[in-house]
Amino acid sequence: MKILAVAGSPRRGGNSDALLEQAIAGATHAGAEVELVVLSGLKVAPCIGCERCFADGRCAVKDDYQALYDKALEADGFILASPVYFTNVSGWTKAFIDRFQCLWALRFVLKQPVPLPVGGQKRRAIFLATAGSASTRFDCTFSTVRALFSTLDATWVGSVCVNNIDEKGAVSGHPELLQEAHLLGAKLVTEP
Ligand SMILES: Cc1cc2nc3c(=O)[nH]c(=O)nc-3n(C[C@H](O)[C@H](O)[C@H](O)COP(=O)(O)O)c2cc1C
């Protein structure tokens, strides 16, 4: 099983990275081959709404998204990790998500199915998020991520969302949350 893991925080070694690292470890331990991509190290410009994807289902903007699109469609599993920024996913993550407008166009303008991943089974996905405020409920992030997973025609297997965690690396002081992320990574691979 091939999995694409996407780090949406620009703060390397931060809280969402720590959850992601655990989920990757869990998935790898369960037998998957995982590739990690760090959005802040790549050039993924925001969608410009040009609608050129309405003609062929491919994004016309040439940057690192092109390769990410191919990897996302090839992968049997998808892990998305992001901090909460102004109640939603980070700007890096949102720009990446918006670029899947070309896949939306493939499905809903061109009426073509999403290609199945390499393993031939329905794609599966999990979401990991961290937030600083104790009152954050992740509802905005869930709406956004649900739209992405649905566009990818992926089953939402689960999520680990931790609030009240601000300082860099503070999530590492909560081994039970790291364990939860580890188990979810494994579940992404093993659950039928
Ligand atoms: C630009 C910015 C906006 C943020 N907005 C929120 C927010 O709306 N709600 C919240 O609970 N935390 C917010 N935070 C705090 C982060 O979500 C929190 O520190 C998180 O654990 C960072 O994860 P990371 O270490 O993976 O980057 C914000 C942080 C930044 C830098």
PDBQT file of the ligand as one rigid body, heavy atoms in Angstrom, charges set to zero:
ROOT
HETATM    1  C1  LIG A 201      -0.937  32.337  11.926  1.00  0.00    +0.000 C 
HETATM    2  C2  LIG A 201      -1.450  31.524  13.076  1.00  0.00    +0.000 A 
HETATM    3  C3  LIG A 201      -2.800  31.437  13.287  1.00  0.00    +0.000 A 
HETATM    4  C4  LIG A 201      -3.304  30.644  14.313  1.00  0.00    +0.000 A 
HETATM    5  N1  LIG A 201      -4.660  30.569  14.475  1.00  0.00    +0.000 NA
HETATM    6  C5  LIG A 201      -5.169  29.773  15.443  1.00  0.00    +0.000 A 
HETATM    7  C6  LIG A 201      -6.587  29.656  15.607  1.00  0.00    +0.000 A 
HETATM    8  O1  LIG A 201      -7.387  30.260  14.900  1.00  0.00    +0.000 OA
HETATM    9  N2  LIG A 201      -7.046  28.832  16.580  1.00  0.00    +0.000 N 
HETATM   10  C7  LIG A 201      -6.200  28.139  17.399  1.00  0.00    +0.000 A 
HETATM   11  O2  LIG A 201      -6.683  27.404  18.265  1.00  0.00    +0.000 OA
HETATM   12  N3  LIG A 201      -4.846  28.226  17.249  1.00  0.00    +0.000 NA
HETATM   13  C8  LIG A 201      -4.308  29.008  16.290  1.00  0.00    +0.000 A 
HETATM   14  N4  LIG A 201      -2.941  29.097  16.131  1.00  0.00    +0.000 N 
HETATM   15  C9  LIG A 201      -2.055  28.263  16.971  1.00  0.00    +0.000 C 
HETATM   16  C10 LIG A 201      -1.594  26.972  16.285  1.00  0.00    +0.000 C 
HETATM   17  O3  LIG A 201      -2.688  26.291  15.709  1.00  0.00    +0.000 OA
HETATM   18  C11 LIG A 201      -0.906  26.040  17.283  1.00  0.00    +0.000 C 
HETATM   19  O4  LIG A 201       0.233  26.662  17.827  1.00  0.00    +0.000 OA
HETATM   20  C12 LIG A 201      -0.508  24.725  16.652  1.00  0.00    +0.000 C 
HETATM   21  O5  LIG A 201      -0.182  23.775  17.658  1.00  0.00    +0.000 OA
HETATM   22  C13 LIG A 201       0.686  24.876  15.713  1.00  0.00    +0.000 C 
HETATM   23  O6  LIG A 201       0.973  23.635  15.106  1.00  0.00    +0.000 OA
HETATM   24  P1  LIG A 201       2.408  23.376  14.443  1.00  0.00    +0.000 P 
HETATM   25  O7  LIG A 201       3.408  23.344  15.555  1.00  0.00    +0.000 OA
HETATM   26  O8  LIG A 201       2.273  22.066  13.752  1.00  0.00    +0.000 OA
HETATM   27  O9  LIG A 201       2.660  24.481  13.472  1.00  0.00    +0.000 OA
HETATM   28  C14 LIG A 201      -2.409  29.908  15.148  1.00  0.00    +0.000 A 
HETATM   29  C15 LIG A 201      -1.035  30.006  14.921  1.00  0.00    +0.000 A 
HETATM   30  C16 LIG A 201      -0.556  30.804  13.906  1.00  0.00    +0.000 A 
HETATM   31  C17 LIG A 201       0.957  30.885  13.678  1.00  0.00    +0.000 C 
ENDROOT
TORSDOF 0
